[in-house]
């Protein structure tokens, strides 16, 4: 699945002087507080981490509440879906108007009616709704189905994804694995994904975390930036 990356680099975590007697626990507490949140400095949602303390900075930052910095060597697992990247998730709810998906167990995604292929028809059987392709009768999407979809936009504030199933390489993962290429012959509404461009953009964003540059994990101690929505429309 795209949207995941491992970043190796150096971090600085700022801690209050009261935590100086138990730095290790304070660092773990600070890192844990950043999990499943979008961090602008890291350019992604922190999912997991492995860190090693390199040293404590002697300089105390001045301000209303003074802090001291701790240097860390880190390996971070980050999630930052970009437009037209392919993600996979489990369907948790669907209706004639939308398909609701959970990605990696924490991020909600929605695929609205206009982003569902026209050859998919919504049906109800035994009180349960599901989608079935009129072109490929075995291609069905129902609750608990694992689907692959393309990213349209990602809201960093609430970690919400807007997705699309219009591309020929999206849909039920199990069906795609056994029928690779079939849908691309019939789907006149599909569009090609510019994966190469997105990967290049992702590499550019990831340079700061891998070229030895020190990144502050909690720079909001000094200047707190407001989060903003990154919305990309296809």
PLY file of the C-alpha trace (Angstrom):
ply
format ascii 1.0
element vertex 234
property float x
property float y
property float z
element edge 233
property int vertex1
property int vertex2
end_header
0.00 0.00 0.00
1.21 3.48 -0.83
1.19 6.42 1.60
3.53 4.76 4.11
7.18 5.65 4.50
10.03 4.98 6.92
12.09 8.05 7.78
15.56 7.77 9.30
17.08 10.91 10.78
17.73 13.08 13.80
15.11 14.60 16.06
15.14 17.04 18.93
12.52 16.66 21.65
12.07 19.58 24.03
11.30 18.75 27.65
10.65 20.86 30.76
13.48 20.94 33.35
11.28 19.03 35.78
11.69 15.97 33.54
15.50 16.04 33.60
15.76 13.28 36.22
13.87 10.79 34.06
14.59 11.76 30.49
13.85 8.36 28.91
10.31 8.15 30.28
9.65 11.78 29.39
10.74 11.16 25.78
8.51 8.09 25.46
5.59 10.06 26.88
6.18 12.89 24.42
6.52 10.55 21.44
3.42 8.58 22.45
1.44 11.82 22.59
2.33 12.41 18.93
1.05 9.04 17.68
-1.81 9.10 15.16
-1.53 12.86 14.74
-0.34 14.77 11.69
3.02 16.42 12.37
3.99 19.17 9.94
7.70 18.87 10.73
7.66 15.15 9.97
5.28 15.62 7.04
3.04 12.77 8.06
1.06 10.95 10.71
3.36 9.21 13.18
2.39 5.51 13.42
5.41 3.98 15.14
8.92 4.93 16.25
12.28 3.56 17.34
14.63 6.10 18.90
18.06 6.27 20.50
19.15 9.14 22.75
22.28 10.84 21.38
22.68 13.56 23.99
21.10 16.38 25.94
21.53 19.94 24.70
23.04 22.19 27.33
21.20 25.30 26.21
17.88 26.01 27.95
15.29 27.71 25.78
14.00 30.90 27.32
10.35 31.79 27.56
7.43 31.59 29.91
8.21 27.89 30.36
11.89 26.98 29.77
12.74 23.73 27.97
15.88 21.72 27.25
16.45 19.74 24.07
17.26 16.05 23.75
18.83 14.78 20.53
17.48 11.50 19.18
18.45 9.17 16.38
15.13 7.97 15.04
13.41 5.55 12.71
9.82 6.65 12.16
6.91 5.05 10.37
4.82 7.80 8.80
1.53 7.89 6.92
0.86 10.69 4.47
-1.43 9.83 1.55
-0.99 12.01 -1.52
-3.41 12.54 -4.41
-3.90 9.47 -6.59
-1.90 7.19 -4.32
-3.50 3.78 -3.87
-4.66 2.83 -0.38
-6.38 -0.23 1.00
-8.99 -0.36 3.73
-11.94 -2.27 5.11
-15.51 -1.29 4.22
-17.43 -0.53 7.42
-20.60 0.96 5.95
-22.15 1.53 2.56
-25.25 2.99 0.99
-26.38 4.11 -2.43
-24.73 7.46 -1.77
-21.34 6.45 -0.34
-18.90 3.74 0.73
-17.23 4.24 4.13
-13.81 2.70 4.75
-11.36 2.46 7.65
-7.66 2.60 6.73
-4.95 1.17 9.01
-7.48 0.96 11.81
-7.58 4.71 12.52
-8.18 6.85 9.42
-11.68 7.16 7.98
-12.23 7.36 4.24
-15.34 7.98 2.18
-16.07 7.35 -1.48
-19.11 9.28 -2.60
-21.54 8.35 -5.37
-19.84 10.37 -8.10
-16.57 8.50 -7.44
-18.14 5.05 -7.70
-18.01 3.55 -11.24
-21.24 3.74 -13.19
-21.10 0.01 -13.88
-21.51 -0.68 -10.15
-25.11 -1.12 -9.04
-26.29 -0.89 -5.45
-28.48 -3.80 -4.37
-30.06 -5.05 -1.15
-30.25 -8.73 -0.29
-31.53 -10.13 3.02
-31.59 -6.59 4.38
-27.92 -5.96 3.59
-26.70 -3.57 0.93
-23.81 -4.24 -1.44
-22.37 -3.12 -4.77
-21.97 -5.42 -7.75
-20.47 -4.69 -11.16
-22.76 -5.16 -14.14
-19.70 -5.93 -16.27
-18.13 -8.42 -13.86
-20.78 -10.17 -11.78
-18.22 -11.58 -9.33
-16.87 -8.14 -8.49
-18.77 -7.22 -5.34
-18.22 -4.72 -2.54
-19.97 -5.19 0.77
-19.34 -4.56 4.47
-15.97 -6.07 5.57
-14.66 -6.18 1.98
-11.05 -5.00 1.67
-10.93 -2.49 -1.18
-8.22 -0.56 -2.97
-9.02 3.04 -3.82
-7.29 6.16 -5.08
-6.80 9.20 -2.85
-8.51 12.43 -3.87
-7.77 14.50 -0.76
-6.52 14.15 2.81
-7.67 16.33 5.71
-4.73 16.55 8.11
-6.82 17.98 10.92
-9.24 15.07 11.28
-7.22 12.47 9.30
-10.10 12.00 6.86
-9.56 10.72 3.33
-11.69 11.32 0.27
-11.30 8.50 -2.23
-12.29 7.26 -5.67
-12.96 3.92 -7.35
-12.98 5.27 -10.91
-9.54 3.93 -11.80
-9.38 0.45 -13.36
-6.91 -0.77 -10.70
-9.26 -0.07 -7.79
-12.06 -2.08 -6.24
-12.27 -5.29 -4.22
-8.72 -6.45 -3.51
-9.61 -10.14 -3.71
-11.30 -9.65 -7.08
-8.41 -7.56 -8.40
-5.90 -10.24 -7.42
-7.69 -12.88 -9.47
-8.88 -10.69 -12.35
-6.00 -8.30 -12.92
-6.52 -6.21 -16.03
-10.11 -7.25 -16.75
-11.76 -4.05 -15.63
-9.33 -1.84 -17.54
-10.78 -3.13 -20.82
-14.31 -2.02 -19.99
-14.04 1.02 -17.74
-14.37 4.05 -20.01
-14.49 6.36 -16.99
-11.15 5.28 -15.55
-8.15 7.59 -15.46
-4.47 6.81 -15.29
-2.71 7.43 -11.98
0.36 9.61 -12.06
2.17 7.42 -9.53
5.63 8.42 -10.74
4.98 12.11 -10.06
3.59 11.39 -6.59
6.55 9.22 -5.65
8.92 11.97 -6.76
7.00 14.50 -4.65
7.11 12.10 -1.71
10.90 11.80 -2.07
11.24 15.58 -2.05
9.20 15.87 1.15
11.25 13.12 2.80
14.67 14.68 2.19
14.73 16.58 5.48
14.31 13.43 7.51
17.06 11.48 5.78
19.92 13.85 4.96
21.16 14.49 8.48
19.07 17.58 9.12
17.81 17.83 12.70
14.04 18.08 12.90
12.15 19.24 15.97
9.33 16.92 16.97
7.53 19.50 19.11
8.55 22.87 17.73
5.13 24.16 18.71
6.77 24.93 22.07
8.13 28.02 20.32
5.71 28.76 17.47
2.51 26.76 17.04
1.34 26.60 13.48
-2.29 26.04 12.65
-3.01 22.82 10.78
-4.47 23.14 7.36
-6.37 20.89 5.04
-4.60 19.58 2.00
-7.32 19.13 -0.53
-6.51 17.90 -3.98
-9.17 17.36 -6.55
-8.54 15.10 -9.45
0 1
1 2
2 3
3 4
4 5
5 6
6 7
7 8
8 9
9 10
10 11
11 12
12 13
13 14
14 15
15 16
16 17
17 18
18 19
19 20
20 21
21 22
22 23
23 24
24 25
25 26
26 27
27 28
28 29
29 30
30 31
31 32
32 33
33 34
34 35
35 36
36 37
37 38
38 39
39 40
40 41
41 42
42 43
43 44
44 45
45 46
46 47
47 48
48 49
49 50
50 51
51 52
52 53
53 54
54 55
55 56
56 57
57 58
58 59
59 60
60 61
61 62
62 63
63 64
64 65
65 66
66 67
67 68
68 69
69 70
70 71
71 72
72 73
73 74
74 75
75 76
76 77
77 78
78 79
79 80
80 81
81 82
82 83
83 84
84 85
85 86
86 87
87 88
88 89
89 90
90 91
91 92
92 93
93 94
94 95
95 96
96 97
97 98
98 99
99 100
100 101
101 102
102 103
103 104
104 105
105 106
106 107
107 108
108 109
109 110
110 111
111 112
112 113
113 114
114 115
115 116
116 117
117 118
118 119
119 120
120 121
121 122
122 123
123 124
124 125
125 126
126 127
127 128
128 129
129 130
130 131
131 132
132 133
133 134
134 135
135 136
136 137
137 138
138 139
139 140
140 141
141 142
142 143
143 144
144 145
145 146
146 147
147 148
148 149
149 150
150 151
151 152
152 153
153 154
154 155
155 156
156 157
157 158
158 159
159 160
160 161
161 162
162 163
163 164
164 165
165 166
166 167
167 168
168 169
169 170
170 171
171 172
172 173
173 174
174 175
175 176
176 177
177 178
178 179
179 180
180 181
181 182
182 183
183 184
184 185
185 186
186 187
187 188
188 189
189 190
190 191
191 192
192 193
193 194
194 195
195 196
196 197
197 198
198 199
199 200
200 201
201 202
202 203
203 204
204 205
205 206
206 207
207 208
208 209
209 210
210 211
211 212
212 213
213 214
214 215
215 216
216 217
217 218
218 219
219 220
220 221
221 222
222 223
223 224
224 225
225 226
226 227
227 228
228 229
229 230
230 231
231 232
232 233
